[in-house]
Amino acid sequence: MTHSNSKVTEQNDLKLALENCERRYDELQKAVTDYTYTVTIENGIVTETTHSQACLGVTGFSADEYDADPYLWSNMIYEEDRNSVLVQISDILAGQDSSVLEHRIYHKNGSVRWVQNTILRRYDKQNRLIAYDGLIRDITERKRAEDALLKSEERYRSLVENINFGVTMIDSDYNILMTNATQGLLLGKTVSELVGKKCFKEFEKREVVCPHCPGTQAMNTGQPAEVETLSVRDYGALFNFRIQAFPVFQRAVQVSKMHFAGRSHSANNSFFLHLRKSPRSGFNVCILLFSAP
């Protein structure tokens, strides 16, 4: 009886160990984001393609499956991207430069994945192309993040372009990097007439930085700053103007840009603050939003 129980225990331990190994293998497979392949060429014609074992983690197909079906890879390519892939291969065979290509494929599980295909040629002593090696990298998560960021930026830009108060981004040299139409209306100018100009010239017709500039204070302290001042339109008209500046931080904590939000002093002063973090730049951007006048 004791021997029988011991045998059962050993079998259970072995089964558990096997399940743990399979689980770790699955986890490693999911973690694989790169694999290599080699295309052999004779007299300008592709004769063989071999995929490394790591292809399983990226595409869901094993190297044996690729060996059994020479058209498997081409059939996996997303329809809208096939022409780009064919052009890349054609350029490689013709000896032309071929940049890194990003395109979509169908994973074995039916999902669409983004991959980056980087190719390196191999030549013989007579400088004839005999093969090329490729590196396939799964960039699906990066593409998803870029898409999410793009949509977020589109919503943000739509907000900035359609709100009824002025918003301007100015760099540490006081150049206007961007502004919205409302800011232009306040100053009697179009957006294109403001971008690239010095803010102190456009806002107050000065030749040097305004001594009361809230942007300077925001850049020096890293804190929002506010000022009420007189602004001058090109035809000489003066009007009260409230400017609130919010610094934009880099990862190194050095303030490099600032946001100005401005409006006529006569308008309603209610507002709310929106904090936005950009995944691409790593900046924290504070933008002050006002109510409609």
C-alpha positions as CSV (number, residue, x, y, z in Angstrom):
1,M,0.0,0.0,0.0
2,T,2.8,2.4,0.9
3,H,4.6,1.7,-2.4
4,S,1.4,2.2,-4.3
5,N,0.8,5.6,-2.6
6,S,4.4,6.6,-3.3
7,K,4.0,5.8,-7.0
8,V,0.8,7.8,-7.2
9,T,2.6,10.7,-5.5
10,E,5.5,10.5,-8.0
11,Q,3.0,10.5,-10.9
12,N,1.2,13.5,-9.6
13,D,4.5,15.4,-9.0
14,L,5.6,14.5,-12.6
15,K,2.2,15.7,-14.0
16,L,2.5,19.0,-12.0
17,A,6.0,19.5,-13.2
18,L,5.0,18.9,-16.8
19,E,2.1,21.4,-16.5
20,N,4.5,24.0,-15.0
21,C,6.9,23.5,-17.9
22,E,4.1,23.9,-20.4
23,R,2.9,27.0,-18.7
24,R,6.3,28.6,-18.6
25,Y,6.8,27.6,-22.3
26,D,3.5,29.4,-23.2
27,E,4.6,32.4,-21.2
28,L,8.0,32.5,-23.0
29,Q,6.3,32.1,-26.3
30,K,4.0,35.0,-25.7
31,A,7.0,37.1,-24.7
32,V,8.8,36.6,-28.0
33,T,8.5,39.6,-30.2
34,D,11.3,39.0,-32.7
35,Y,12.4,36.2,-35.0
36,T,14.7,35.8,-38.0
37,Y,14.3,34.2,-41.4
38,T,16.7,33.6,-44.3
39,V,15.9,33.7,-48.1
40,T,18.3,31.9,-50.4
41,I,18.7,33.2,-53.9
42,E,20.2,31.6,-57.0
43,N,20.6,33.6,-60.3
44,G,18.2,36.2,-59.0
45,I,15.5,33.7,-58.1
46,V,14.3,32.8,-54.6
47,T,15.0,29.1,-54.0
48,E,14.4,28.6,-50.3
49,T,13.1,30.4,-47.2
50,T,13.7,29.2,-43.7
51,H,12.2,30.6,-40.5
52,S,13.7,30.4,-37.1
53,Q,11.8,28.5,-34.4
54,A,10.9,31.8,-32.7
55,C,8.4,32.5,-35.5
56,L,5.9,30.5,-33.5
57,G,5.7,33.2,-30.8
58,V,5.2,36.0,-33.3
59,T,3.0,34.5,-36.0
60,G,1.4,31.4,-34.3
61,F,2.9,29.2,-37.0
62,S,5.8,26.9,-36.5
63,A,8.9,26.7,-38.7
64,D,7.7,23.2,-39.9
65,E,4.4,24.8,-41.1
66,Y,6.3,27.3,-43.1
67,D,8.5,24.6,-44.6
68,A,5.4,22.6,-45.5
69,D,3.7,25.5,-47.2
70,P,6.0,27.9,-49.2
71,Y,3.2,30.3,-49.7
72,L,2.1,30.5,-46.1
73,W,4.0,33.8,-45.3
74,S,2.7,35.6,-48.4
75,N,-0.9,34.4,-47.7
76,M,-0.6,35.8,-44.1
77,I,0.1,39.3,-45.3
78,Y,-2.8,41.8,-44.8
79,E,-4.4,42.5,-48.2
80,E,-3.9,46.2,-48.2
81,D,-0.2,45.8,-47.3
82,R,0.8,43.1,-49.9
83,N,1.8,45.5,-52.6
84,S,4.3,47.2,-50.2
85,V,5.8,43.9,-49.2
86,L,6.2,42.9,-52.9
87,V,7.9,46.2,-53.6
88,Q,10.3,45.6,-50.8
89,I,11.2,42.2,-52.1
90,S,11.5,43.5,-55.6
91,D,13.9,46.2,-54.5
92,I,16.0,43.7,-52.6
93,L,16.3,41.4,-55.6
94,A,17.1,44.4,-57.8
95,G,19.9,45.5,-55.5
96,Q,18.1,48.7,-54.6
97,D,17.9,50.3,-51.2
98,S,15.0,49.0,-49.2
99,S,13.9,50.7,-46.0
100,V,12.5,49.0,-43.0
101,L,8.9,48.1,-43.7
102,E,6.0,48.0,-41.3
103,H,3.0,46.0,-42.3
104,R,0.2,43.8,-41.0
105,I,-0.1,40.1,-41.0
106,Y,-2.8,37.6,-39.9
107,H,-1.8,35.6,-36.9
108,K,-2.7,32.0,-36.8
109,N,-5.4,32.8,-34.2
110,G,-7.1,35.1,-36.7
111,S,-6.0,38.4,-35.1
112,V,-4.2,41.1,-37.1
113,R,-0.7,41.9,-36.0
114,W,1.7,44.7,-37.0
115,V,5.3,43.6,-37.7
116,Q,8.5,45.4,-38.7
117,N,10.5,43.7,-41.4
118,T,14.2,44.6,-41.5
119,I,16.3,43.0,-44.3
120,L,20.1,42.6,-44.7
121,R,21.6,41.3,-47.9
122,R,24.4,38.7,-48.3
123,Y,26.7,38.6,-51.3
124,D,29.3,36.2,-52.6
125,K,32.9,37.0,-53.5
126,Q,31.7,38.1,-57.0
127,N,29.3,40.5,-55.4
128,R,26.3,38.5,-56.4
129,L,23.3,38.5,-54.2
130,I,23.0,35.0,-52.7
131,A,20.7,35.5,-49.8
132,Y,19.1,38.0,-47.5
133,D,18.3,37.8,-43.8
134,G,15.3,39.3,-42.3
135,L,14.3,40.3,-38.8
136,I,10.6,40.3,-38.0
137,R,9.6,42.2,-35.0
138,D,6.1,42.3,-33.5
139,I,5.2,46.0,-33.1
140,T,1.5,45.6,-32.5
141,E,1.5,47.2,-29.0
142,R,3.5,50.1,-30.3
143,K,1.0,50.6,-33.1
144,R,-1.9,50.5,-30.8
145,A,-0.3,53.0,-28.5
146,E,0.4,55.3,-31.5
147,D,-3.1,55.0,-32.7
148,A,-4.5,55.8,-29.3
149,L,-2.2,58.8,-29.0
150,L,-3.2,60.0,-32.4
151,K,-6.9,59.8,-31.6
152,S,-6.2,61.6,-28.3
153,E,-4.2,64.4,-30.0
154,E,-7.0,64.7,-32.6
155,R,-9.6,65.2,-29.8
156,Y,-7.3,67.7,-28.1
157,R,-6.6,69.7,-31.3
158,S,-10.4,69.7,-32.1
159,L,-11.0,71.1,-28.6
160,V,-8.3,73.7,-28.9
161,E,-9.5,74.8,-32.3
162,N,-13.1,75.1,-31.4
163,I,-13.1,76.6,-27.9
164,N,-13.8,80.3,-27.6
165,F,-10.7,81.5,-25.9
166,G,-7.1,81.9,-27.0
167,V,-4.6,79.1,-26.5
168,T,-1.0,79.5,-27.6
169,M,2.2,77.3,-27.2
170,I,5.4,79.2,-26.9
171,D,8.9,77.8,-26.5
172,S,11.7,79.0,-24.2
173,D,12.8,81.5,-26.8
174,Y,9.4,83.1,-26.9
175,N,8.6,81.8,-30.4
176,I,4.9,81.0,-31.0
177,L,4.8,77.3,-31.9
178,M,1.1,77.0,-32.2
179,T,-2.1,78.9,-31.6
180,N,-5.8,78.7,-32.2
181,A,-8.1,80.8,-34.3
182,T,-9.6,82.5,-31.3
183,Q,-6.2,83.8,-30.2
184,G,-5.9,85.2,-33.7
185,L,-9.3,86.9,-33.5
186,L,-8.3,88.6,-30.3
187,L,-5.2,90.0,-31.9
188,G,-6.8,90.7,-35.3
189,K,-4.7,88.2,-37.1
190,T,-4.8,84.7,-38.7
191,V,-3.1,81.7,-37.2
192,S,-0.5,81.6,-39.9
193,E,0.4,85.3,-39.2
194,L,1.2,84.4,-35.6
195,V,3.1,81.1,-35.8
196,G,6.8,81.5,-35.8
197,K,6.7,85.0,-34.5
198,K,7.9,86.4,-31.1
199,C,5.0,86.5,-28.6
200,F,6.1,89.8,-27.1
201,K,6.0,91.5,-30.5
202,E,2.6,90.0,-31.4
203,F,0.9,90.5,-28.0
204,E,2.3,93.9,-26.9
205,K,4.4,95.2,-29.9
206,R,7.6,95.1,-27.9
207,E,11.1,94.5,-29.1
208,V,12.2,92.6,-26.0
209,V,10.5,90.2,-23.6
210,C,7.8,91.8,-21.6
211,P,9.0,92.6,-18.0
212,H,5.8,91.2,-16.6
213,C,5.8,88.1,-18.8
214,P,4.0,85.2,-17.0
215,G,5.8,82.8,-19.3
216,T,9.1,83.9,-17.9
217,Q,7.8,83.4,-14.3
218,A,6.4,80.0,-15.2
219,M,9.6,78.9,-16.8
220,N,11.7,80.1,-13.8
221,T,9.5,78.7,-11.0
222,G,7.9,75.7,-12.8
223,Q,4.5,77.0,-11.5
224,P,1.5,78.5,-13.4
225,A,1.6,82.3,-13.6
226,E,-1.0,84.9,-14.5
227,V,-0.9,88.6,-15.5
228,E,-3.4,91.2,-16.7
229,T,-2.0,93.5,-19.2
230,L,-2.7,95.7,-22.2
231,S,-2.4,94.2,-25.6
232,V,-2.0,96.1,-28.8
233,R,-3.5,95.3,-32.2
234,D,-1.6,96.2,-35.4
235,Y,-3.8,99.2,-36.0
236,G,-3.0,100.6,-32.5
237,A,-6.1,99.6,-30.6
238,L,-5.5,98.8,-26.9
239,F,-7.5,96.2,-24.9
240,N,-7.2,94.6,-21.6
241,F,-5.8,91.0,-21.8
242,R,-5.4,88.3,-19.2
243,I,-2.7,85.7,-19.9
244,Q,-2.2,82.6,-17.8
245,A,0.9,80.5,-18.5
246,F,1.5,76.8,-17.6
247,P,4.9,75.3,-18.0
248,V,5.6,72.1,-20.0
249,F,8.1,69.8,-18.3
250,Q,10.6,67.4,-19.9
251,R,11.6,64.2,-18.1
252,A,14.8,65.9,-17.0
253,V,12.6,68.4,-15.1
254,Q,13.9,71.3,-17.2
255,V,11.0,73.5,-18.4
256,S,11.3,73.9,-22.1
257,K,7.9,75.2,-23.3
258,M,4.9,77.0,-21.8
259,H,1.3,77.2,-22.7
260,F,-0.4,80.6,-22.7
261,A,-4.1,80.8,-22.4
262,G,-5.4,84.3,-23.0
263,R,-8.7,86.2,-23.3
264,S,-10.1,89.6,-23.0
265,H,-10.4,90.8,-19.4
266,S,-14.1,91.6,-19.9
267,A,-15.0,87.9,-20.3
268,N,-16.3,85.6,-17.7
269,N,-13.4,84.2,-15.6
270,S,-14.8,80.7,-14.8
271,F,-12.5,77.9,-16.0
272,F,-11.4,74.4,-15.4
273,L,-8.0,72.8,-15.6
274,H,-7.2,69.8,-17.8
275,L,-4.1,67.8,-17.2
276,R,-2.7,65.8,-20.1
277,K,0.2,63.4,-20.3
278,S,1.7,62.7,-23.7
279,P,3.0,59.1,-24.1
280,R,5.1,60.1,-27.0
281,S,7.0,63.0,-25.5
282,G,6.8,62.2,-21.9
283,F,5.8,65.8,-21.2
284,N,3.2,66.8,-18.6
285,V,1.1,69.5,-20.1
286,C,-1.3,71.7,-18.1
287,I,-3.8,73.6,-20.2
288,L,-6.1,76.2,-18.7
289,L,-9.6,76.2,-20.3
290,F,-12.0,79.1,-19.9
291,S,-15.7,79.3,-20.2
292,A,-17.3,80.9,-23.2
293,P,-17.4,84.7,-23.2
